[in-house]
């Protein structure tokens, strides 16, 4: 397969100027847009012209600033185009609902973000009549067996939250396409690390809130895919983005756009530190999980599908035994050693820590957590890049000593 470097693709795509020649694009804050010819408006409503030709209608439909950020993300993901939303959940909900009708069926990985799990297990069946079967997507026989006549979508995360299981995107895409289903992949944990669309994914979604934004100050999402699919999302009669309205503010789009060019530098350092920490923890006998470790069950899968030079991601987990010890572990790291913060989310320049079973995976029942491998004492660590690596390692080593883990 031809080598793909997302940052090179971005460099080739990013040539937007400000209205008056500024090196940064302008912020188009208008909610509605004028036309010079009255006959142009019905043509826009009919879908005959659109943003590709510089014709805009209304901010909930397309906005020039948001559209430009979408083009940047499409370059990173290797898709035809993309459009951005007000949240990652808005992107996920719109992407799957656009593929499904009432009575349709989806297959999803059993280990997914808790909000996604609740959307698929509880909300969509009740509100839309769309059912989901949860399976372990690393078990390809189980995936194959889960397909039904009306299965429309196979959904999974490239690197699962929080188990860090890695999906074999090419194999899963082959299975889904053979059954006539579309593949929707959440790539939030692995921007730049993997480009799922190059391996057969039809749609790639992101919570831009995380690594791509990088500063934990904006909630945002994105849907990346074919031109036809993005246009269908914005259709004035049946478009999930257009009619459900998860609209991104252009000021948010502008700010995130300024951070995308240094995403490669940030991901490399997140990955470098996670790799070093995981290797050192593993050598000490600490129960650590990280896809960059050769003993990780899907290490070879990720190595095979990963883009060169961006490592294996900035997240690792440590199982400290139970919920009480997890709380103690995080409290010492935050309040004594200043290692990081007890907070949900990830991809921040500071380290963020959470006990997944009691936070971002709490939507799953205890039985579902056990089945998916989310232990009560599992601490998810999104490693930051402030301070020196050795300073942060010393702090982590300190708490391991205090808790008699080494």
C-alpha positions in Angstrom: 0.0 0.0 0.0 1.2 3.5 -0.8 2.6 5.4 2.2 0.3 8.1 3.5 1.5 11.0 5.6 -1.5 13.0 6.9 0.5 16.1 7.6 1.9 16.1 4.1 -1.7 15.9 2.8 -2.7 18.8 5.1 0.2 20.9 3.8 -1.0 20.4 0.2 -4.6 21.2 1.1 -4.1 24.2 3.4 -4.0 27.3 1.2 -6.8 29.5 2.6 -6.2 33.2 2.9 -8.1 35.8 5.0 -10.5 38.2 3.3 -7.9 40.9 3.1 -4.9 38.7 2.4 -4.2 37.6 5.9 -2.2 34.4 6.4 -5.1 33.0 8.5 -8.5 32.5 7.1 -11.2 35.0 8.0 -14.1 34.1 10.4 -17.4 34.2 8.6 -19.8 34.9 11.4 -22.9 35.5 9.3 -25.9 33.3 10.0 -27.4 33.9 6.6 -25.9 34.7 3.2 -27.1 37.0 0.4 -27.3 36.2 -3.3 -26.7 38.7 -6.1 -29.2 37.0 -8.4 -32.6 36.1 -7.0 -32.8 32.9 -9.1 -29.7 31.6 -7.3 -31.6 31.0 -4.0 -34.0 28.3 -5.4 -31.0 26.7 -7.1 -29.2 26.4 -3.7 -32.4 25.0 -2.1 -32.6 22.4 -4.8 -29.0 21.4 -4.3 -27.9 22.5 -7.7 -25.1 24.7 -6.3 -23.4 24.8 -3.0 -20.2 25.6 -1.1 -17.9 24.0 -3.7 -19.0 26.8 -6.0 -18.9 29.5 -3.2 -22.7 29.5 -2.8 -23.9 29.6 0.8 -27.4 29.7 2.2 -27.6 29.6 6.0 -25.2 28.9 8.8 -26.9 25.6 9.8 -26.5 24.3 6.3 -22.9 25.3 5.4 -20.5 28.0 6.7 -17.3 29.0 4.9 -15.1 28.8 8.0 -16.5 25.5 9.1 -16.3 24.2 5.6 -12.6 25.1 5.4 -11.9 23.2 8.7 -13.7 20.2 7.2 -11.4 20.3 4.2 -8.4 20.2 6.5 -9.7 17.2 8.4 -10.5 15.4 5.1 -6.9 15.9 4.1 -5.7 14.3 7.4 -8.1 11.4 7.0 -7.7 10.8 3.3 -11.4 11.3 2.5 -13.0 13.4 -0.3 -14.4 15.9 2.1 -15.7 16.4 5.7 -17.9 18.7 7.7 -17.7 19.7 11.4 -20.3 19.6 14.1 -20.8 21.0 17.6 -19.7 17.8 19.3 -18.4 14.3 18.7 -21.7 12.8 19.7 -23.4 15.0 17.1 -21.1 13.6 14.5 -21.7 10.0 15.6 -25.5 10.3 15.8 -25.7 12.1 12.4 -23.4 9.6 10.7 -25.3 6.4 11.8 -28.8 7.9 11.4 -28.0 9.0 7.9 -27.3 5.4 7.0 -30.3 3.9 8.8 -34.1 3.9 8.5 -36.7 2.9 11.1 -36.3 -0.9 11.7 -32.7 -1.1 10.5 -29.9 -2.8 12.4 -26.4 -1.9 13.3 -23.4 -3.9 14.7 -21.1 -2.1 17.1 -18.0 -3.0 19.2 -19.0 -3.8 22.7 -16.2 -1.6 24.0 -17.0 1.9 23.0 -17.3 5.3 24.7 -20.1 5.2 27.2 -22.1 7.9 25.5 -22.0 6.1 22.2 -23.1 2.9 24.0 -26.1 4.6 25.5 -27.0 6.2 22.2 -27.0 2.8 20.4 -28.4 0.6 23.2 -31.0 2.9 24.7 -31.8 6.0 22.6 -31.9 4.9 19.0 -34.1 1.8 19.6 -36.6 3.8 21.7 -36.7 7.0 19.5 -35.9 5.7 16.0 -36.5 1.9 16.0 -32.8 1.3 15.1 -31.4 -1.8 17.0 -27.7 -2.5 17.7 -26.0 -5.8 18.4 -22.8 -5.4 20.4 -19.9 -7.8 19.7 -16.2 -8.0 20.2 -14.9 -6.7 16.9 -11.6 -8.4 17.4 -13.6 -11.7 17.1 -14.2 -11.7 13.4 -16.4 -14.8 13.5 -18.7 -13.1 16.0 -18.9 -10.0 13.8 -19.8 -12.2 10.8 -22.5 -14.0 12.7 -24.1 -10.8 13.9 -25.2 -9.6 10.5 -28.9 -9.6 9.6 -30.8 -8.8 6.4 -31.3 -5.2 7.5 -27.8 -4.5 9.0 -26.8 -1.2 7.6 -23.8 -0.2 9.7 -20.7 -1.7 11.3 -19.5 0.8 13.9 -16.3 0.6 16.0 -13.5 2.7 17.4 -10.0 2.3 15.8 -8.6 2.0 19.3 -11.3 1.2 21.8 -12.2 3.4 24.7 -11.0 2.4 27.3 -9.8 -1.1 26.7 -7.4 0.0 23.9 -8.3 -3.0 21.8 -7.3 -2.3 18.2 -9.7 -3.0 15.3 -8.4 -4.7 12.2 -10.0 -2.1 9.9 -9.3 -3.7 6.5 -10.6 -7.1 7.7 -13.7 -5.6 9.3 -14.4 -3.5 6.2 -14.2 -6.6 4.0 -16.7 -8.4 6.1 -19.1 -5.4 6.3 -19.0 -4.7 2.6 -19.6 -8.3 1.7 -22.8 -8.0 3.6 -23.8 -4.7 2.0 -23.2 -2.6 5.1 -21.3 0.6 5.6 -18.3 1.0 8.0 -18.3 4.0 10.4 -15.2 4.3 12.5 -14.5 6.6 15.4 -10.8 7.7 15.1 -10.8 10.0 18.1 -8.0 8.1 20.0 -5.8 7.8 16.9 -5.7 10.9 14.7 -2.7 10.7 12.3 -1.8 7.3 13.8 -4.3 5.5 11.6 -6.3 6.8 8.6 -9.3 4.3 8.6 -10.6 5.4 5.2 -7.4 4.2 3.5 -8.2 0.7 4.9 -11.8 0.5 3.8 -13.9 2.6 6.2 -16.7 4.5 4.6 -17.1 7.2 7.2 -14.7 8.5 9.9 -15.9 10.4 12.9 -14.0 12.4 15.4 -14.5 14.2 18.7 -12.4 17.2 17.8 -12.6 18.1 21.5 -9.7 15.7 22.2 -6.4 15.4 20.4 -7.1 17.5 17.3 -8.1 20.5 19.4 -5.6 19.7 22.1 -6.5 22.4 24.6 -9.7 21.2 26.2 -11.5 24.5 25.6 -13.9 23.6 22.7 -16.4 20.9 22.3 -16.5 19.9 18.6 -16.9 16.9 16.2 -16.4 16.0 12.6 -17.7 13.6 9.9 -15.3 12.6 7.2 -16.4 10.8 4.1 -17.3 10.9 0.4 -18.7 14.1 -1.2 -22.0 12.3 -1.8 -22.4 11.3 1.9 -21.5 14.7 3.2 -24.0 16.3 0.8 -26.7 13.8 2.0 -26.0 14.9 5.6 -26.7 18.5 4.5 -29.8 17.7 2.4 -32.6 20.2 3.2 -35.2 17.4 3.4 -33.5 14.4 4.9 -30.0 15.5 6.0 -29.2 14.5 9.6 -26.8 17.4 10.1 -29.0 20.0 8.5 -32.3 18.9 10.2 -31.0 17.8 13.7 -28.9 20.9 13.8 -25.5 20.0 15.5 -24.0 23.2 14.1 -20.4 24.2 14.7 -19.8 27.9 15.6 -17.4 29.4 13.0 -15.4 30.9 15.8 -14.8 27.4 17.2 -13.8 26.3 13.7 -11.3 29.1 13.3 -9.6 28.3 16.6 -9.4 24.6 15.9 -8.1 25.3 12.4 -5.1 27.2 13.9 -4.2 24.1 16.0 -4.3 21.5 13.2 -1.0 22.4 11.6 0.9 21.4 14.8 -1.1 18.3 15.4 1.7 16.1 14.1 4.2 17.6 16.6 1.8 17.0 19.5 0.8 13.4 18.5 4.4 12.4 18.2 5.2 13.6 21.7 2.0 12.1 23.2 3.0 8.8 21.6 6.7 9.0 22.5 5.9 9.6 26.2 3.2 6.9 26.3 5.6 4.4 24.7 8.4 5.1 27.2 6.0 5.0 30.2 4.4 1.8 29.1 7.7 0.1 28.5 9.0 1.1 31.9 5.8 0.1 33.7 5.8 -3.2 31.9 9.4 -3.8 32.9 8.4 -3.2 36.6 5.6 -5.8 36.4 2.8 -3.2 36.6 -0.4 -4.3 34.8 -0.2 -1.7 31.9 -2.0 -1.8 28.6 -0.7 0.1 25.6 -0.9 -0.9 21.9 2.8 0.0 21.4 3.8 -2.9 23.6 4.7 -6.1 21.6 2.6 -8.2 24.0 -0.5 -6.2 23.3 -3.0 -8.6 21.6 -3.4 -6.4 18.6 0.1 -4.8 18.5 0.8 -6.3 15.1 -2.6 -5.2 13.7 -1.9 -1.6 14.7 1.7 -1.8 13.4 0.3 -3.0 10.1 -2.3 -0.3 9.6 -0.5 2.6 11.3 0.9 5.6 9.4 4.7 5.9 9.9 6.2 8.2 12.4 3.2 8.9 14.7 3.7 6.1 17.2 0.9 4.2 18.8 -1.2 6.9 20.5 -1.1 8.9 23.7 -3.2 6.8 26.0 -2.4 3.8 28.2 -4.2 2.2 31.1 -3.1 0.8 34.5 -5.2 -1.7 36.5 -4.6 -0.9 40.1 -7.0 -3.5 41.4 -10.3 -1.9 42.6 -12.2 1.4 42.6 -10.9 2.5 46.0 -7.2 2.0 45.0 -7.9 3.8 41.7 -9.2 6.8 43.5 -6.2 6.8 45.9 -3.8 6.4 43.0 -5.2 9.4 41.1 -5.6 11.6 44.2 -1.9 11.1 45.0 -0.8 11.8 41.5 -2.9 15.0 41.3 -2.8 16.4 44.8 0.7 15.3 46.0 2.8 14.9 42.9 1.1 17.3 40.4 1.4 14.6 37.8 -1.9 15.4 36.1 -5.6 16.0 36.6 -8.5 13.8 37.6 -10.8 14.6 34.7 -12.6 12.9 31.9 -11.6 13.6 28.3 -8.2 13.2 26.7 -5.7 14.6 24.3 -5.0 17.7 26.5 -1.4 19.0 26.9 -1.6 18.1 30.6 -2.1 14.5 31.7 -5.8 13.5 32.4 -6.7 10.5 34.5 -10.0 8.8 35.1 -11.3 5.5 36.4 -13.3 4.4 33.4 -15.7 2.1 35.1 -17.0 4.9 37.3 -16.9 7.6 34.7 -16.8 7.5 30.9 -17.9 3.8 30.8 -20.5 4.1 33.6 -23.3 3.8 31.1 -22.4 0.2 30.7 -23.8 -2.2 33.4 -21.4 -4.1 35.6 -21.9 -7.2 33.6 -21.2 -5.3 30.3 -18.1 -3.9 31.9 -16.9 -7.3 33.0 -17.6 -8.8 29.5 -15.7 -6.0 27.7 -12.7 -6.1 30.1 -13.3 -2.8 31.9 -12.0 -3.7 35.4 -13.2 -1.7 38.4 -9.6 -0.4 39.0 -8.8 0.4 35.5 -7.3 3.9 35.2 -7.1 5.5 31.8 -4.2 7.9 31.4 -4.0 10.4 28.6 -0.4 11.4 28.9 0.4 15.1 28.4 3.6 16.7 27.3 4.2 19.4 29.9 7.2 19.1 32.1 10.1 16.8 31.3 9.5 13.1 30.7 11.8 12.2 33.6 10.1 14.6 35.9 6.7 13.0 35.1 8.1 9.5 35.3 9.5 10.2 38.8 6.1 11.3 39.9 4.4 8.2 38.6 7.1 6.0 40.1 6.5 7.7 43.5 2.8 6.7 43.6 3.6 3.1 42.5 6.0 2.9 45.6 3.4 4.4 47.9 0.8 1.8 46.8 3.3 -1.0 46.9 2.8 -1.8 43.3 6.5 -2.2 42.6 
